[in-house]
Amino acid sequence: MSAQPMTSGLRRLRVPCGTENVRRGLRFGFAAIVLALPLSGCGTGALWDKFAAKDETYTDEPADKLYNEGLYLMNQEKDPKAASKKFEEVDRQHPYSDWARKSLLMSAYAFYQAGDYDSCIGSATRYVTLHPGSEDAAYAQYLIAASHYDQIPDISRDQGRTEKAIAALEEVIRKYPTSEYANNAKQKLQGARDQLAGKEMNVGRYYMERRDYSAAINRFKTVVTRYQTTRHVEEALARLTEAYMAIGIVGEAQTAAAVLGHNFPDSKWYKDAYNLVKSGGVEPSENKGSYISRAFKNFGLG
């Protein structure tokens, strides 16, 4: 028996024609979609919300309004943290305006007042980078230096912040020597150098107590050659006298005592140094070729 053709068993499909049939088909299709939506899971709600949501356009606030609100929070409410947010918002909403430039500097100042020194440094650095020729660039650079300076730790801790403060303060003096901030920077610079000298003295005394005279000399030498104008230099010269006498390098001990007496004749440290060299049967006597003598000559103190 031969196989029958497959087409012989198929029924002819009737495709509805005409407007009414099309409408019926659309109604049926839409109903099927509506019925199918609840079956598609929880994600349908979010999808439906997107279609139903209103098209709300965000409107920027006027730059001067934000800026003045920041000033109010700074001056009246004494809330620099909240003020900094207003100033940052000016920069975000109006990045190329003159208000943005002013707000960037004010945000740095607000951060400084709030004690958020790292944020202050970030904003002030950005200001100096974007507006190096501005008349307020000197103040921005000073804020960077002051932020480092205010974080200087005591001499028992690492002095990395002190070194950063010195570098930033020197930058103020170098780049803006005639600005109103230069003199203040010089005063802070002296304080920062005094801190580093104090650190060296602290370590030097530690070595002296353990009779590690060579290590102690290296510390006191740093004070004498790098920090001659600090309050620690008198003691450093006296300690050098003591350490050199202890290891038998009498000539350097005599020079240290002589330089100490020449520059600080009324110092109690000179009296101690003088008595020490005298006890060794010698007098204070300066060797002009010694690094001690050269350090003070180069600095105009010898």
N, C-alpha and C positions, 0 to 999 in steps of 0.2 A: 504494500500500500504506500502510495507516494504521500509525502508530507504536504499538508495544505499550506498555501501561502499565508504568512503571518498577518497580512493586512486584511484577510477575509474576516477575522474575528473582531476587528476594531470597530467601535461605534463612532459615527460622525459627531464631532463636537459642534454645538450651536453657539456661535458668538453673538451676544446681544448687540443689536444695532439701534440707533436712534437715541434722541436726547434723554428720554425717560429711563432707558436702560443704563445709560452712562451715569445718570444721577443716582440710580439704585446702586450701581457698582461703587461709586464714591462714598455713599452713605455706609455701605457695608465695610469698605476699606477703612474708613475713619473710625467706625465702631470697633473694628478689630484692633486698631492701634491703641485706642483708649483702653480696651480690655487687656491688652498685652502689657501696658506700662506698669501696672501694679505687680506684674509677675516678674519684672526684671530686677527686683531687689531694692536694697536700701539706697543705692546710688541715685535713684530716680529723683528723690527729693531735692538733692543738690542741683541736679540738672534742671529741674523745673524752676528752682529758685533763680537760676541764671536768666531764664527766659522772663520770669515775672519781675525781676529786680528793676528798680528805677535807675536810669542813667544819671548818676549824681556826679557832677564835675567839681573837683577840688578847687577852691578859690584861694589864691595867695593873699596874705594880709599885706597891707602897705608897709614898705620898708621903714618909713619914719615912725609908724605906729609901734612896730616891734622894737625899734631902737629905743624909743622913749620909754616903753614899758621896761626895757632892760635897765635904763638909767634910774627909773623909779624904784625898781627892786634893789638896785645897788645903793642908792642914796637915802631912800626913805624907809624901805623895809629891811635894809641891812642884810640882804639875802644874796650874796654874790653867786652862790651855786645856781639859784633860779635865774639870776640875771644872765649868767653865762649861756644858759639854754636859749634865752631870747636873742642874744647876740649871734649865736650860732645859727638860729633860724633865719636871721636876716641874710647871712651868707649862703644858706641853703636855698632860700626862695628867690633871692636877688643877687646871684653870684657876681655879676659884672657891674654892679652899681657902686657909686661912691659910698653909699651906706654900708655896703659889704666890707669895703676897706676899713671904714671906721669901726665897724662892729668886730672885725677880726682882731683889732688892737684892744678893743674893750673886752672881748672875751678872754684875751690873755691876761688883762688886768684883773678881771673877775676871778679867773682861776687862781691867780696869785693871792688875791684877798681870801679866797676860800681855802688856801693851803694845798691846792691841787697843783703842785709844782711841775709835775711831768706834763700835765695838760697845758699849763702856762708856757712851758718851754716849747711844746709842739706848736701852739698858736703863734707865739712870738717869732719862732723860727720861720714859720710859713709867711708871716708878715714881712720879715726882712728879705726873704727870698722873692716874694711877689712885688714888693714895693721898696727896693733898696734906695731909691732916690727921694723917698718921702721924708718930710721934715720930722716925722714921728719914728723913723727907723732907729734913731739913737735910743729912744725910749724902749722900743721893742727889744733891742739888743741888751739894754740895761735890765729889763725884766728877766731875760734868759740868765744873765749873770747873777742877779739877786735870787733867783729861784735855786740856783746851785749853792749860792752862799748861805742861804737860810737852812740848807740841809747839811752843813758841815758838822760832822760828828766830833765827839771828844777825842783827845789824842791817843786814847787806848785802842781806837778802832781804825779800820782802813780809811785812808785819806783820799780815796778816788774822787769823792765829791769836791774836796778842797782843790784838787788839781784842775777839775773841770771849772770850778768857780774862778780860779786864777786865769785860766785860758780865756774865759768869757769876759772877765773884767778887763784884761789886757786888750781884748778886741774892742771894747767900748772906748778905751783910751786911745787906741791906735786909729780907729776909723772916725771917731767923733771927738777929737781933742778939744774943740771949742764949745762943745755942747754943755748944757747945764748938768749933765749926768757924769761928766768926766771926773770932776773933783770927788764926787761921792764914790765913784768907782775906784779912785786912787786910795781912798780911806779903807774901803772894803778889801782892796788888794793887799794893803799892809796887814790887815787882820788875818787874811788867809795865809799869807807867807809866815806870819807869826805862828799860826797853827801848825804848819809843816815843820817849822823849826822846833816847836815844842814836841812834836812827834819824834824827831831825831834825838832831841835831848833825853826824852823818856827812855828810848832804847839804849842810848849811850850810857845812861846811869845804870841801867840793868847790867850791861857788860862790865862796868866798873865794879859793881858789887861782887861780880864773879871773877874779878881780876883778869878778864879777857881784854887786856889793854889795847891790843891791835884793833879789835872789833870796835871798841869804844872810840878810839881815835878816828876811825873812819866816819863815825856818826858826828862827832864834834867838828871834824874837818868840813863836813857838808854845811853845817851851820855857819862856820866862819867864811867859807868861800861863796855861799849862795844866799845867806840870809843875814848879812852884816848889819842891816838896819832894824832887825827885830830885837825885842827885849831879852832874847836868850843869848845874844852874842857874848855878853860879859861872862856869863857862867861857862860858855863853851870854851873861851880862852883860858879860863882858870882850870877847867877840867883837862884841857890839852897840856897845860903846865904840869898838872898832877900825873897824867898818864905817861908823858914823856920822861919825867923824872923817875917814874916807877920802872921803866924799861931801860933806863940809862942813856937815853938820847937827850943829853943835857942842853945841847945847843938849841934844839927846837923848843925845849921848855923855857930857856932864857928868852927866846924870841916871843913866845906866846905871852909871857909875863910882861915883857917890854912894850909890846903892842897894846896890851890891856891897860898898862899904866899910862901910855901916851894918850889914848883915846878916852879912857874912863878913870882919871886919876883919883876920884873920890869914891870909886866903887868898893864895896866891901869885898868883892871878888878879887880885886887887885891886891888888897892887903893880904888875903890868904895866899895868892900866887907869889907875892913878894917874899913872904915869910918862908914859903916852901923852897924856893930856889936858894934863899939865904941859908936855910938849914943844910943845903947840899954844898955849901962853901963857895957859891957863885952869886953874881948879881944879874938882874935882868939886863939883857943885852940883845939888841935886834940884829938879826942877820938879814940884810936886805934881799938876799937871794932866796929866802924861805918863802914857801907858798903862803904862809901866814902874812908876812909883810907885803907880798905882792897883792894879795886879796884886798887888803885895806888901801894900798896905794891906788889900785885900779878903781876902787870905789870912792876915792877922794877922802878917805878917812885916816890915811896913814901920815 
